[in-house]
């Protein structure tokens, strides 16, 4: 039996340029079937429908987070959250407290370490961890996921000692005596994770229970669709929790052999229809590291680390071979790049690919696209490359970024206005769990930037587009979501205030009152 509803008596912002504001929207089951004046919608909906009074509130298309790691977010609830530790002493206290509740020898994983907020901003070492956890293997991971610190027991499990060489595109940091300090970065993280998997994967029922929590939090943030990364070794977990996922999930897959993407692109990972809840469309690749880990690939050294320019975590030719396979099999490519040199290398690889194998409507993406010089922006426009950016990075980094990269380079860092002015599609996401999946704070970062290079602020209209219709476009889904139009999915978010009318510095105070996915209320405040 169909459930017909009419939403009315509020501000309805459609994100459809032909009809930006409407009086009412009519839905049948999971689709929008009528939009326009209340009289028109009532007429088109027939005699049986439920009237839902918005009471003056604001209705928008559901928010789309165009870059996140939902399975890593789920793991945050299963392990130790270190984000509130403000000093080495506090970190050690948290670890010691957790160790007392565990049996001797139990593995301990800590996530979201933010050493920048320490009174002395410095990464801990294996010896700092050994001091408080001598009887437990411990591995803690920096909040951006690009650096980890292992204590002595975990180094032993991972087979890392003074003679171990770091893999290409990774570091095993050592002291003056040649002993590993426990700090590993980028590709060297796999040397640890591959050995500790069996200790950190919980039972299926625990995974499902925590998946419920994870996706409810996304709904509380007005998120109705996600572009979510799945690592090859997490595909079974993804299948296991699919019934607990509330959002539509467009997946980009991080996989060694892109030929396997074709085999994965079938149920249950891909429903096979344009409006399927689960889809696989993209190969995810990594080119460099991050600002926080000082591993982003830069032309010039970091201002506060004059001996380091970061590095590429892959061999360019190897990466190009993977790009060719994905591209020629019709897949989209999404490449993680942060540094200015890294973005130049990435765009050059895309230029080479699209010159050698031209393809209309490829919609290849750069994930983060943090530092873009004018020449890179021009080429992104000319070759149709999408900028998939993470506005919340500005909220977390604006206090220390100038110290890391200097004033001059800040001018072309997170250059959202330059991206839009060039005519490049800007899609926004959170990179959750690196950042909170808080779309309202993402909008705040786009329109206010906390004073960081204010010339790059964009309008609230452009900011909303980046979380709706542009994000839908970035997943080839603009015909089924991203705006309130007939025939699209009934994915909505209801806000307590009109974002188009309140001052930019008040955007962050907006409350999400309700989230509707495919016609069903999933969250109500």
Secondary structure, 3 states (H helix, E strand, C coil): CCCEEEEEEEEEECCCCCCCEEEEEEEECCEEEEEECHHHHHHHHCCCCEEEECCCCEEEECEEEEEECHHHHHHHHHCEECCCCCCHHHHHHHHHHHHHCCCCCCCEEEEEECHHHCCCCCCCCHHHHHHHCCCCCEEEEECCCCEEEECHHHHHHHCCCCCCCCCCCEEEEECCCCCEEEEEEECCHHHHHHHHHHHHCCCHHHHHHHHHHHHHHHHHCCEEEEEEEEEHHHHHHHHHHHHHCCCEEEEEEECCCHHHHHHHCCCCCCCCCCCCCEEEEEEEEECCCCCCCCCCCCCCCECCECCCCCCCCCCHHHHHHHHHHHHHCCCEEEEEECCHHHHHHHHHHHHHHHHHCCCCCCCCEEEECCECCHHHHHHHHHCCCEEEECCHHHHHHCCCHHHHHHHHHHCCECCHHHHHHCCCCEEECCCECCCCCCHHHHHHHHHCHHHCCHHHCCCHHHHHHHCCHHHHHCCCCCCCCCCCCCCCECCEEEECCCCCCCCHHHHHHCCEEEEEECCEEEEEC
